[in-house]
Amino acid sequence: MLSGATDTECARYCIAHQGTYVLLVGDRLYMLQNQPGHMLDALAGKKARITGALVGKDVLEVDSVSPVQSQAGR
C-alpha cells in the first residue's frame, strides 16, 4: 500500500510493478485469470461485478467485468 494513495492508485501501482488484479470479497482475495486488462484498469479500486468460474481455491477465470452502479439516491 502506498502511503496517502487512493485504492485506485495503489492497484495501478501494483499492476505496473508486475502485480496481478485480484477481487476482494469480504475478507477473501481471488486472483483473476483471463482478465480483460483495460476493463480492470478502468475499475481498479472500485466496486465491480465480475462473473466467471473458480478454477482453484482462490483463482477466478473471468468471463465478464462491469461497473457496479451506485445505490445513492435510491
Secondary structure, DSSP 4 states (H G I P E B T S, - for coil): --TT--HHHHHHHHHHTT---EEEETTEEEEEES--HHHHHHTTTS-EEEEEEEEETTEEEEEEEEEPPP-TT-
